[in-house]
């Protein structure tokens, strides 16, 4: 029986099916709307670093055929075949998307779904409707992502812009933006004519061929949109890859300008610059800098309106701010850097509980309200030191959280549990259950420490001082109770004391008198920070 997913739900593929050869079907429709359904194979940085893993109508399969576009069948608007155990190691995520080809908005779509079928049996289905979107022209439907093992996430995240904007979001660029030709077009794509001169164009409708002569060569199995510029010479044409999808160069960067003509910008040759011989190009500036253009002209390649004294690499604000732009991955929780976390409240439909005052910025319509612990909760919190002053974040938008420059780590729970000190918790999904847990021991008089235990399905954001280390639990694992941050809830914790009566008779000790000893089955862990609170 298929599992019904809601937006934001995630699961291991192995929990859904033991199979790795999967069928992914997408059903989406709307009155007068045409859709392009694609799959982006992304690297560890969630970028399209290899354009061969952009699977769409012009490139229906990856090189090793681990991802294949199958077409409409079995009631699905589009379908794919995904063989997980054949996906290369450099591909860490498969993002399935739908974009509107032409005018329209995602709010106009009717009920649709994305589903996974294994062995002829549907194992999971995520349904959506147009009421979940507004003016977006694209939607990220679902992701296969590698986190130790392959998992599936129901995303359902709207995206402004069409396929081109979505491609740029994943780090690719649109080399040619030619309008699509009618489906009845019969001419072959210009970049790769078929071996037979009379061969018809592919049925999906590639644009008309350029009139420039082409060198005969084998045609790829699927075409790509034709370029508007004149066709390159045979010496320049290196391959016949699709014209879309290539790694995007850094914003603000420019291609080194060609050598200037003898009379640049139409100026007289008889007035040399910088001591050069008349008729010779301007010599290069020392230390790799570009020499100023003659007679107050801007150097070649410099954007218009930029003063000559401004370096090319910093010619605009976009170039300067590019390293700090917002990171949008289509996930509910997204780290922006080591100290800043973004949560998208439109995904998952669950409010977020965050430490009071931890919001540094938000976008959209978001409400913040006080979250009280109740009378009993305050009594327990005060008695154990595990009281959390929380606020509830609800609405539709993105909230950015941070506190005192602490390092932030998103820990995703899927039915398991983790113990974290209340002081080390920044935020968590309200769907998680949390309670105070007591650690008992006989090493010190009345020995007892307390911690917060989180269980269920959701994410908890843990903050640390510096970069922590994660260690497996063994029979000889000890940690300083002032440096420990978190541990798996299945671990057995015992307070261990090195205080001895005879040692107390002497004037001093090591300062490491109380530690926590951890025991547990393989798979349990502890998290320790390089700082003692």
C-alpha positions as CSV (number, residue, x, y, z in Angstrom):
1,X,0.0,0.0,0.0
2,X,1.4,3.4,-1.0
3,X,2.4,5.8,1.8
4,X,0.8,9.2,1.5
5,X,3.3,12.0,1.9
6,X,2.7,15.6,2.9
7,X,4.9,18.5,1.9
8,X,8.1,18.3,3.9
9,X,7.9,14.6,4.7
10,X,11.1,12.5,4.2
11,X,12.0,8.8,4.4
12,X,14.7,6.5,3.5
13,X,14.2,4.7,0.2
14,X,15.1,1.4,2.0
15,X,12.1,2.0,4.3
16,X,9.8,2.4,1.3
17,X,11.1,-0.5,-0.8
18,X,14.1,-2.8,-1.0
19,X,14.4,-2.1,-4.7
20,X,16.8,0.4,-6.3
21,X,15.3,0.3,-9.9
22,X,12.5,2.8,-9.5
23,X,9.8,4.4,-11.6
24,X,9.0,8.0,-10.8
25,X,5.7,9.4,-12.2
26,X,4.5,13.0,-12.3
27,X,1.0,14.1,-13.0
28,X,0.4,17.8,-13.4
29,X,-2.1,19.7,-15.6
30,X,-4.0,22.9,-15.9
31,X,-6.4,24.6,-18.4
32,X,-4.4,25.9,-21.3
33,X,-1.0,25.2,-19.6
34,X,1.9,23.3,-21.0
35,X,4.6,21.9,-18.7
36,X,8.3,21.0,-18.9
37,X,9.1,18.2,-16.4
38,X,12.8,17.8,-15.7
39,X,15.3,16.1,-13.4
40,X,18.5,17.9,-12.1
41,X,21.4,15.7,-11.0
42,X,23.2,17.9,-8.5
43,X,26.6,17.5,-6.7
44,X,27.4,17.8,-3.0
45,X,27.0,21.6,-3.2
46,X,23.6,21.2,-4.8
47,X,24.9,22.6,-8.1
48,X,24.6,21.3,-11.7
49,X,28.3,20.8,-12.1
50,X,27.8,18.3,-15.0
51,X,25.3,19.3,-17.6
52,X,24.9,15.7,-18.7
53,X,22.8,15.1,-15.6
54,X,20.2,17.7,-16.6
55,X,17.5,15.3,-17.9
56,X,14.8,17.0,-19.9
57,X,13.1,16.6,-23.3
58,X,16.3,17.4,-25.2
59,X,18.5,15.1,-23.1
60,X,16.5,12.1,-22.1
61,X,19.1,10.1,-20.2
62,X,22.4,10.4,-18.3
63,X,25.6,8.9,-19.7
64,X,25.4,5.6,-17.8
65,X,21.5,5.6,-18.1
66,X,20.9,5.7,-14.4
67,X,18.3,8.4,-15.0
68,X,16.0,8.1,-18.0
69,X,13.1,10.1,-19.3
70,X,10.3,7.7,-20.3
71,X,7.5,10.0,-21.4
72,X,3.8,10.0,-20.6
73,X,2.4,6.7,-19.6
74,X,0.1,5.0,-17.1
75,X,-1.8,8.2,-16.5
76,X,1.3,10.2,-15.7
77,X,2.1,13.4,-17.5
78,X,5.8,12.5,-17.5
79,X,7.8,9.6,-16.0
80,X,11.4,8.6,-15.3
81,X,13.4,5.5,-14.6
82,X,15.9,5.9,-11.7
83,X,18.5,3.2,-10.9
84,X,20.0,4.3,-7.6
85,X,22.8,1.8,-7.5
86,X,24.1,3.1,-10.9
87,X,24.2,6.8,-10.1
88,X,27.8,8.1,-10.0
89,X,29.3,9.1,-6.7
90,X,29.5,12.8,-7.6
91,X,25.7,13.0,-7.9
92,X,24.2,13.6,-4.4
93,X,20.7,14.7,-5.3
94,X,18.0,14.3,-8.0
95,X,15.5,17.1,-8.0
96,X,12.4,16.6,-10.0
97,X,10.8,19.8,-11.2
98,X,7.9,21.1,-13.3
99,X,7.9,24.4,-15.1
100,X,5.2,26.2,-17.2
101,X,6.1,26.6,-20.8
102,X,4.6,30.0,-21.7
103,X,2.2,32.1,-19.8
104,X,0.5,31.0,-16.6
105,X,0.9,30.5,-12.9
106,X,1.2,27.4,-10.7
107,X,-1.9,28.5,-8.8
108,X,-3.9,27.5,-12.0
109,X,-2.9,23.8,-11.8
110,X,-5.3,21.2,-10.8
111,X,-4.7,18.3,-8.3
112,X,-1.4,16.5,-9.2
113,X,1.1,14.2,-7.7
114,X,4.6,12.7,-7.8
115,X,4.8,9.0,-7.1
116,X,7.4,6.2,-6.8
117,X,6.7,2.8,-8.1
118,X,8.9,-0.3,-7.4
119,X,8.3,-3.7,-9.0
120,X,5.0,-2.5,-10.4
121,X,3.7,-1.5,-7.0
122,X,3.2,2.2,-5.9
123,X,5.1,2.7,-2.7
124,X,4.8,6.5,-2.0
125,X,2.7,9.3,-3.4
126,X,2.9,13.0,-2.7
127,X,-0.2,14.9,-3.8
128,X,-0.5,18.7,-4.3
129,X,-2.9,21.3,-5.7
130,X,-2.7,24.8,-7.2
131,X,-4.0,26.3,-3.9
132,X,-0.6,25.7,-2.4
133,X,1.0,28.2,-4.9
134,X,0.5,31.8,-6.1
135,X,2.3,33.4,-8.9
136,X,5.2,30.9,-9.3
137,X,5.9,29.5,-12.7
138,X,7.9,26.5,-11.5
139,X,7.7,24.0,-8.7
140,X,10.3,21.7,-7.1
141,X,8.2,18.5,-6.7
142,X,10.4,16.0,-4.9
143,X,14.0,15.0,-4.3
144,X,16.1,11.9,-4.0
145,X,19.0,12.9,-1.9
146,X,22.0,11.0,-0.5
147,X,22.5,11.3,3.2
148,X,24.4,8.1,4.2
149,X,21.7,6.3,2.2
150,X,19.3,7.4,-0.5
151,X,16.2,9.2,0.8
152,X,13.1,10.8,-0.7
153,X,11.7,14.2,0.3
154,X,8.3,15.6,-0.7
155,X,9.3,19.2,-1.5
156,X,6.4,21.1,-3.1
157,X,8.3,24.4,-3.2
158,X,7.2,27.0,-5.7
159,X,9.8,28.9,-7.7
160,X,9.5,32.2,-9.5
161,X,10.6,32.2,-13.1
162,X,10.5,29.4,-15.6
163,X,12.9,26.6,-16.6
164,X,15.7,29.1,-17.4
165,X,15.5,30.7,-13.9
166,X,15.4,27.3,-12.3
167,X,18.5,26.2,-14.2
168,X,20.4,29.3,-13.1
169,X,19.3,28.6,-9.5
170,X,21.1,25.2,-9.7
171,X,24.3,26.8,-11.0
172,X,23.8,26.3,-14.8
173,X,23.4,29.0,-17.4
174,X,21.3,29.4,-20.5
175,X,23.7,29.7,-23.3
176,X,21.0,30.4,-25.9
177,X,17.5,31.7,-25.2
178,X,15.9,31.0,-28.6
179,X,12.1,30.8,-28.7
180,X,10.7,27.4,-29.2
181,X,9.5,26.6,-32.7
182,X,6.1,25.0,-33.4
183,X,5.7,21.2,-32.9
184,X,5.3,20.9,-36.7
185,X,8.8,22.1,-37.4
186,X,10.6,19.6,-39.7
187,X,14.1,21.1,-40.1
188,X,16.9,19.5,-38.2
189,X,18.7,21.3,-35.3
190,X,21.5,23.5,-36.6
191,X,24.2,22.3,-34.3
192,X,24.0,18.6,-35.4
193,X,22.4,17.8,-38.7
194,X,21.4,14.1,-39.0
195,X,23.3,11.8,-41.4
196,X,20.4,11.8,-43.8
197,X,19.6,15.1,-45.3
198,X,15.9,14.3,-45.4
199,X,15.6,13.0,-41.9
200,X,12.7,14.8,-40.1
201,X,13.2,16.7,-36.9
202,X,12.4,15.1,-33.5
203,X,8.7,15.1,-32.6
204,X,9.3,17.3,-29.6
205,X,9.8,20.3,-31.9
206,X,13.4,21.6,-32.1
207,X,13.8,25.1,-33.6
208,X,14.7,25.6,-37.2
209,X,18.3,25.1,-38.4
210,X,20.6,28.0,-39.0
211,X,21.4,28.9,-42.6
212,X,25.1,28.7,-41.9
213,X,26.9,25.7,-43.5
214,X,27.6,22.8,-41.2
215,X,30.2,20.1,-41.3
216,X,28.5,16.7,-41.5
217,X,29.0,14.6,-38.3
218,X,27.0,12.0,-36.4
219,X,23.9,13.5,-34.8
220,X,23.1,13.0,-31.1
221,X,20.1,10.8,-30.2
222,X,18.2,13.9,-29.1
223,X,18.4,17.5,-30.2
224,X,18.6,20.8,-28.4
225,X,17.4,24.3,-29.1
226,X,19.3,25.9,-32.0
227,X,21.5,28.9,-31.4
228,X,20.6,32.3,-32.9
229,X,24.2,33.3,-33.5
230,X,26.0,32.2,-36.7
231,X,27.2,28.7,-36.5
232,X,30.9,28.3,-35.4
233,X,33.5,27.2,-37.8
234,X,34.5,23.5,-37.9
235,X,37.7,24.4,-35.9
236,X,35.6,26.0,-33.1
237,X,32.9,23.4,-32.9
238,X,34.1,21.0,-30.2
239,X,31.1,18.9,-29.4
240,X,27.3,18.8,-30.0
241,X,26.2,18.9,-26.3
242,X,22.8,20.6,-25.5
243,X,23.1,24.3,-25.5
244,X,21.5,24.6,-22.1
245,X,23.2,23.6,-18.8
246,X,26.8,24.5,-18.2
247,X,28.5,25.6,-14.9
248,X,27.7,29.3,-14.4
249,X,30.8,31.5,-14.2
250,X,31.2,33.8,-11.2
251,X,29.0,36.9,-11.5
252,X,31.1,40.0,-12.4
253,X,33.8,38.0,-14.1
254,X,34.8,38.9,-17.6
255,X,36.6,37.1,-20.4
256,X,40.1,38.5,-21.0
257,X,39.8,41.1,-23.9
258,X,41.5,40.5,-27.2
259,X,44.5,42.4,-28.2
260,X,43.6,46.0,-29.2
261,X,43.6,47.0,-32.8
262,X,46.3,49.3,-34.1
263,X,43.8,52.2,-33.9
264,X,41.6,51.4,-30.9
265,X,38.2,53.0,-30.7
266,X,38.9,54.9,-33.9
267,X,41.6,57.1,-32.4
268,X,44.7,58.3,-34.5
269,X,47.6,55.9,-34.7
270,X,50.2,58.7,-34.6
271,X,49.5,59.4,-31.0
272,X,51.1,56.5,-29.1
273,X,50.2,55.8,-25.5
274,X,52.6,54.7,-22.7
275,X,55.6,55.0,-24.9
276,X,54.7,52.2,-27.3
277,X,55.7,52.2,-31.0
278,X,53.1,53.7,-33.2
279,X,50.8,51.0,-34.7
280,X,51.7,48.5,-32.0
281,X,49.2,47.3,-29.3
282,X,49.4,48.8,-25.8
283,X,51.8,46.8,-23.6
284,X,50.3,44.9,-20.7
285,X,50.4,46.5,-17.3
286,X,52.7,45.1,-14.7
287,X,51.6,42.5,-12.2
288,X,48.9,41.1,-14.5
289,X,46.8,44.3,-14.4
290,X,45.0,45.6,-17.5
291,X,46.4,48.7,-19.0
292,X,44.1,51.7,-19.3
293,X,42.5,52.1,-22.7
294,X,43.9,55.1,-24.7
295,X,42.4,58.5,-24.7
296,X,40.1,57.9,-21.7
297,X,38.2,55.0,-23.2
298,X,37.1,52.1,-21.0
299,X,39.2,49.0,-21.2
300,X,37.8,46.2,-23.4
301,X,35.3,44.0,-21.5
302,X,34.6,46.6,-18.9
303,X,30.8,47.1,-18.3
304,X,29.6,50.5,-19.6
305,X,29.4,53.2,-17.0
306,X,32.1,51.8,-14.7
307,X,35.0,54.2,-14.0
308,X,38.4,53.0,-15.2
309,X,39.9,53.0,-11.7
310,X,37.4,50.3,-10.6
311,X,38.9,46.7,-10.8
312,X,37.0,44.4,-13.2
313,X,36.4,41.8,-10.5
314,X,34.6,44.3,-8.3
315,X,32.9,46.3,-11.0
316,X,29.5,45.9,-9.4
317,X,27.6,45.2,-6.2
318,X,26.5,41.8,-7.5
319,X,30.1,40.6,-7.9
320,X,31.0,41.8,-4.4
321,X,27.9,40.3,-2.7
322,X,27.9,37.0,-4.7
323,X,29.6,34.9,-2.0
324,X,27.0,36.0,0.6
325,X,23.8,35.5,-1.4
326,X,20.9,33.5,0.1
327,X,21.1,29.8,-0.3
328,X,17.8,28.2,-1.4
329,X,17.9,24.4,-1.7
330,X,14.2,23.5,-1.6
331,X,14.6,22.0,1.9
332,X,12.7,23.1,5.0
333,X,16.0,23.8,6.9
334,X,18.9,25.3,5.0
335,X,22.2,26.5,6.6
336,X,23.2,29.8,5.0
337,X,26.7,29.6,6.7
338,X,28.1,28.1,9.8
339,X,26.3,30.6,12.1
340,X,23.0,31.3,10.2
341,X,20.1,28.9,9.6
342,X,17.0,29.4,7.4
343,X,13.7,27.7,7.9
344,X,11.0,27.7,5.3
345,X,7.6,27.7,7.1
346,X,5.7,27.0,3.8
347,X,7.2,23.5,3.8
348,X,5.9,20.8,6.2
349,X,3.0,22.8,7.5
350,X,4.4,22.6,11.1
351,X,5.2,25.6,13.3
352,X,8.8,26.1,14.6
353,X,9.7,26.6,18.2
354,X,12.8,28.8,18.5
355,X,14.7,30.5,21.3
356,X,13.3,33.9,22.0
357,X,15.2,36.7,20.3
358,X,17.0,34.3,17.8
359,X,15.2,35.7,14.7
360,X,17.6,38.0,12.8
361,X,15.4,38.4,9.6
362,X,12.4,37.0,7.9
363,X,10.6,37.1,4.5
364,X,6.9,36.7,3.9
365,X,4.0,36.7,6.3
366,X,5.2,35.2,9.5
367,X,3.7,35.5,13.0
368,X,5.8,35.2,16.2
369,X,4.0,34.4,19.5
370,X,5.1,33.5,23.0
371,X,5.4,29.8,23.8
372,X,4.9,29.1,27.5
373,X,5.9,25.9,29.2
374,X,3.0,26.0,31.6
375,X,3.2,26.0,35.4
376,X,4.5,22.4,35.7
377,X,7.0,23.0,32.9
378,X,8.4,26.2,34.6
379,X,8.8,24.3,37.9
380,X,10.7,21.4,36.2
381,X,12.8,23.8,34.2
382,X,13.8,25.9,37.2
383,X,14.6,22.9,39.2
384,X,16.7,21.1,36.6
385,X,18.2,24.1,34.7
386,X,16.6,22.9,31.5
387,X,14.1,25.7,31.0
388,X,13.8,27.0,27.5
389,X,12.4,30.5,26.7
390,X,10.7,29.8,23.3
391,X,8.6,31.6,20.7
392,X,6.4,29.9,18.1
393,X,6.9,30.9,14.4
394,X,4.0,30.3,12.1
395,X,2.8,31.5,8.6
396,X,4.2,31.4,5.1
397,X,7.7,32.7,4.7
398,X,11.3,32.1,5.6
399,X,12.8,32.9,9.0
400,X,16.6,33.3,9.6
401,X,17.9,32.2,13.0
402,X,21.2,32.8,14.8
403,X,22.5,33.5,18.3
404,X,25.8,34.9,19.4
405,X,27.7,33.7,16.4
406,X,27.4,30.0,17.5
407,X,27.9,27.3,15.0
408,X,24.5,25.7,14.0
409,X,23.8,22.1,13.0
410,X,20.5,20.7,11.8
411,X,19.9,17.2,13.1
412,X,17.1,15.4,11.4
413,X,15.2,12.8,13.4
414,X,13.1,10.1,11.8
415,X,11.5,8.3,14.7
416,X,14.7,8.1,16.7
417,X,15.9,10.4,19.6
418,X,18.7,12.6,20.8
419,X,19.6,14.2,24.1
420,X,20.7,17.8,24.1
421,X,21.2,20.3,26.8
422,X,18.6,23.0,26.7
423,X,21.3,25.6,26.5
424,X,22.5,24.1,23.2
425,X,19.1,24.1,21.5
426,X,18.3,27.0,19.1
427,X,15.1,25.8,17.4
428,X,13.1,22.7,16.5
429,X,10.0,21.5,14.7
430,X,6.9,21.6,17.0
431,X,6.1,18.0,15.9
432,X,9.0,16.7,18.0
433,X,8.3,15.5,21.5
434,X,10.6,16.9,24.2
435,X,11.0,16.3,27.9
436,X,13.6,16.6,30.7
437,X,15.6,13.5,31.3
438,X,17.6,12.7,34.4
439,X,21.1,11.2,34.4
440,X,21.8,9.3,37.6
441,X,25.0,8.1,39.1
442,X,26.6,7.3,42.3
443,X,30.1,8.7,41.7
444,X,29.3,12.0,43.5
445,X,27.0,12.8,46.5
446,X,23.4,13.1,45.2
447,X,24.9,12.8,41.7
448,X,22.3,13.8,39.1
449,X,22.5,15.8,35.8
450,X,19.6,16.7,33.5
451,X,19.2,17.1,29.8
452,X,16.5,17.5,27.2
453,X,15.4,14.5,25.1
454,X,13.9,15.0,21.7
455,X,12.0,12.2,19.9
456,X,9.8,11.8,16.8
457,X,10.0,13.0,13.2
458,X,11.4,16.5,12.6
459,X,14.6,18.6,12.9
460,X,16.3,20.1,15.9
461,X,18.9,22.9,15.5
462,X,21.9,22.4,17.9
463,X,24.4,25.2,18.5
464,X,28.0,24.7,19.5
465,X,31.0,26.8,20.4
466,X,33.4,26.0,17.5
467,X,33.3,22.9,15.3
468,X,32.3,19.8,17.2
469,X,33.5,16.2,16.9
470,X,31.2,13.2,16.7
471,X,32.5,10.0,18.4
472,X,31.1,6.5,18.4
473,X,30.1,5.1,21.8
474,X,32.4,2.4,23.1
475,X,32.7,0.8,26.6
476,X,35.6,3.3,27.2
477,X,34.0,6.5,26.0
478,X,34.1,9.4,28.5
479,X,33.3,13.1,28.1
480,X,33.6,16.2,30.2
481,X,30.1,17.1,31.3
482,X,30.9,20.8,30.5
483,X,31.9,20.0,26.9
484,X,29.4,17.4,25.9
485,X,26.7,18.8,23.6
486,X,24.5,15.9,22.6
487,X,24.3,12.1,22.4
488,X,22.0,9.4,21.0
489,X,19.1,8.8,23.4
490,X,19.7,5.0,23.2
491,X,23.0,5.4,25.0
492,X,23.4,4.6,28.6
493,X,24.9,7.5,30.6
494,X,26.7,7.1,33.9
495,X,28.3,9.8,36.0
496,X,31.9,8.9,36.7
497,X,34.0,10.6,39.4
498,X,37.7,10.5,39.9
499,X,37.5,12.0,43.4
500,X,39.2,9.9,46.0
501,X,39.2,10.5,49.7
502,X,43.0,10.2,50.0
503,X,43.4,12.7,47.1
504,X,41.3,15.2,49.0
505,X,43.9,15.4,51.7
506,X,46.3,17.1,49.3
507,X,46.1,20.7,48.3
508,X,45.0,20.3,44.6
509,X,43.7,18.0,41.9
510,X,43.6,17.7,38.1
511,X,40.4,19.7,37.6
512,X,38.8,16.7,35.8
513,X,36.9,15.2,38.7
514,X,33.5,14.5,37.1
515,X,33.0,12.9,33.7
516,X,30.2,11.2,31.8
517,X,30.7,7.6,30.7
518,X,28.7,6.3,27.7
519,X,27.7,2.8,26.9
520,X,25.5,1.5,24.1
521,X,25.2,-0.7,21.1
522,X,27.0,0.1,17.8
523,X,25.5,3.1,16.1
524,X,25.3,5.3,19.2
525,X,27.3,8.5,19.3
526,X,28.2,11.6,21.3
527,X,28.9,15.1,20.1
528,X,31.6,17.1,21.9
529,X,32.5,20.8,21.4
530,X,35.9,22.4,21.8
531,X,34.6,24.5,24.6
532,X,33.6,24.1,28.3
533,X,30.5,26.0,29.4
